[in-house]
């Protein structure tokens, strides 16, 4: 896939096709890491985006309790 470098305000950038973003499960404001590796630009998605906020919402709603309250195995009981 080829694209052009374009002016974006006082900076330069490129447009990432919607199909590519959808495959990567990214959207506007997604956090990515940019890295230069031997002359190649790597754009890597930040893992688990939104998990912290979702956990806070679950906790506030009381929906963060274990699914199995008394689920133990032999190791748990003997150790």
C-alpha positions as a Markdown table, in Angstrom:
| # | Residue | x | y | z |
|---|---|---|---|---|
| 1 | Unk | 0.0 | 0.0 | 0.0 |
| 2 | Unk | 1.4 | 3.4 | -1.0 |
| 3 | Unk | 0.4 | 6.8 | 0.4 |
| 4 | Unk | 1.8 | 10.4 | 0.3 |
| 5 | Unk | 3.2 | 12.6 | 3.0 |
| 6 | Unk | 0.9 | 15.6 | 3.4 |
| 7 | Unk | 0.8 | 18.9 | 5.4 |
| 8 | Unk | -1.4 | 18.6 | 8.5 |
| 9 | Unk | -1.4 | 22.0 | 10.2 |
| 10 | Unk | 2.2 | 22.9 | 11.0 |
| 11 | Unk | 3.3 | 19.3 | 10.8 |
| 12 | Unk | 3.4 | 16.5 | 8.1 |
| 13 | Unk | 1.7 | 13.2 | 8.2 |
| 14 | Unk | 0.0 | 10.5 | 6.1 |
| 15 | Unk | -3.6 | 9.3 | 5.9 |
| 16 | Unk | -4.2 | 5.8 | 7.1 |
| 17 | Unk | -7.0 | 4.1 | 5.2 |
| 18 | Unk | -10.1 | 3.3 | 7.1 |
| 19 | Unk | -9.9 | -0.4 | 6.1 |
| 20 | Unk | -6.5 | -0.7 | 7.7 |
| 21 | Unk | -7.6 | 1.1 | 10.9 |
| 22 | Unk | -10.6 | -1.2 | 11.2 |
| 23 | Unk | -8.4 | -4.3 | 10.8 |
| 24 | Unk | -6.2 | -3.0 | 13.6 |
| 25 | Unk | -9.2 | -1.9 | 15.7 |
| 26 | Unk | -8.0 | 1.7 | 15.8 |
| 27 | Unk | -9.9 | 4.9 | 15.5 |
| 28 | Unk | -9.4 | 8.7 | 15.9 |
| 29 | Unk | -7.4 | 9.4 | 19.1 |
| 30 | Unk | -6.1 | 5.8 | 19.4 |
| 31 | Unk | -2.7 | 5.8 | 21.0 |
| 32 | Unk | 0.1 | 4.4 | 18.8 |
| 33 | Unk | 3.9 | 4.1 | 19.3 |
| 34 | Unk | 6.1 | 5.4 | 16.5 |
| 35 | Unk | 9.5 | 3.8 | 16.1 |
| 36 | Unk | 12.3 | 4.1 | 13.5 |
| 37 | Unk | 13.9 | 0.7 | 12.8 |
| 38 | Unk | 16.7 | 0.6 | 10.2 |
| 39 | Unk | 15.1 | 3.3 | 8.0 |
| 40 | Unk | 11.6 | 1.9 | 8.4 |
| 41 | Unk | 8.8 | 3.7 | 10.3 |
| 42 | Unk | 6.8 | 1.3 | 12.5 |
| 43 | Unk | 3.4 | 2.3 | 13.9 |
| 44 | Unk | 2.5 | 0.0 | 16.7 |
| 45 | Unk | -0.9 | 0.2 | 18.5 |
| 46 | Unk | -0.8 | 0.7 | 22.3 |
| 47 | Unk | -2.2 | -2.5 | 23.8 |
| 48 | Unk | -5.4 | -2.6 | 26.0 |
| 49 | Unk | -6.5 | 0.9 | 25.2 |
| 50 | Unk | -9.5 | 1.9 | 27.3 |
| 51 | Unk | -9.2 | -1.0 | 29.7 |
| 52 | Unk | -8.4 | 1.2 | 32.7 |
| 53 | Unk | -11.5 | 3.3 | 32.2 |
| 54 | Unk | -13.7 | 0.2 | 31.6 |
| 55 | Unk | -12.4 | -1.3 | 34.8 |
| 56 | Unk | -13.3 | 1.9 | 36.8 |
| 57 | Unk | -16.8 | 1.9 | 35.3 |
| 58 | Unk | -17.2 | -1.8 | 36.1 |
| 59 | Unk | -16.1 | -1.2 | 39.7 |
| 60 | Unk | -18.4 | 1.8 | 40.1 |
| 61 | Unk | -21.3 | -0.3 | 38.9 |
| 62 | Unk | -20.4 | -3.2 | 41.2 |
| 63 | Unk | -19.9 | -5.4 | 38.2 |
| 64 | Unk | -16.3 | -6.4 | 39.0 |
| 65 | Unk | -17.0 | -9.4 | 41.2 |
| 66 | Unk | -15.5 | -12.9 | 40.4 |
| 67 | Unk | -17.7 | -15.0 | 38.2 |
| 68 | Unk | -17.0 | -18.0 | 40.5 |
| 69 | Unk | -16.8 | -17.0 | 44.1 |
| 70 | Unk | -15.6 | -20.4 | 45.4 |
| 71 | Unk | -13.6 | -21.8 | 42.5 |
| 72 | Unk | -10.6 | -23.6 | 43.8 |
| 73 | Unk | -8.4 | -26.4 | 42.6 |
| 74 | Unk | -6.2 | -28.9 | 44.5 |
| 75 | Unk | -3.3 | -26.6 | 44.5 |
| 76 | Unk | -5.3 | -23.8 | 46.2 |
| 77 | Unk | -6.6 | -26.2 | 48.9 |
| 78 | Unk | -3.3 | -28.0 | 49.6 |
| 79 | Unk | -0.8 | -25.1 | 49.4 |
